[in-house]
Amino acid sequence: MQNQRPTRAIGIAAAVAVTLVVVSVVVLALESRYRSCVAAAEAKYPAVPVSAFNTRSTGPVKVSFVEERQRAVDDCNRL
């Protein structure tokens, strides 16, 4: 009977450790996916001075892509 207790405790500790590793990997993957989405939104709608985009579509009167970038970042979620 006494030999069974350490083996059982080791099994429980191993199960807890494996569970923690799996949860950590999932959290890191979700965070990486979220950061990639934010980076893509920032690349598509860069935050630059308006004068750098002095073309027909974004002349000096229009502001930078603040609203578009914010909408794209809001579409990103961690889950």
N, C-alpha and C positions, 0 to 999 in steps of 0.2 A: 503494500500500500504506500509506503513512504517513497518509493522510486517513481510513483506515478505523479506526484505533486510537482516536482521540478520539470518533468517533461510537459505537463499540462501548462505550467506557467511559461515555459519557453514557447510553446505553441501559441498561447494567447499573445505574448509579446511580439512574436513574429507576425501574427495576423494584424495587430495594431500597426506595426511598422510598415507592412505592405499597404495597408489602407491609407496611411499618411503619405506614402510615396505616390500612390495613384491619385489621391486628391491634389497633391502638389503639382503633379504633371498636368492634370486637367486645368487647374487654375492658371498655370504658366501658359498653357496653350491658348486659353481664352484671352488672356491679357495680350499675348503676342498677336492674336487675330485682331483685337481691338486697336492696338497700336498701329498695325498695318493699315487698317481702315482709315484711321485718323491721318496717317502719313499720306495715303492716297488722296484724301480730300484736300489736304494742304498742298499737295503737288498740283492737283487739278485747278485749285483756286488759290494761287499764291498771295500772300500778304505783302504787296509791294507798293511803293508810292504810285499814285495815279499817273504821274508824268512818265513813268516807265512804260505805260500802256497807252501811249498817245496815238491811237489808231481810230478807224471809223467806228468800230464796235464799242470801244471804251475811250472816248475822247476826254479832254481835260475836265469836262463838266461832270462826268460820271465818277463815282467812287470806286475804290478797289472792290474785290469780290468778297466783301465781308459777309453779306447775307447768304450768298451762295455757299461759301465755305462753312458757315455756321449750320446751315441746313444739312449739308453733307456730313458734318461731324455729328449732328444730332441723330442722323440715320444709323450711325455706328452704335452698337451696343455690345456689352460684355458677354451676354448669354446667347 
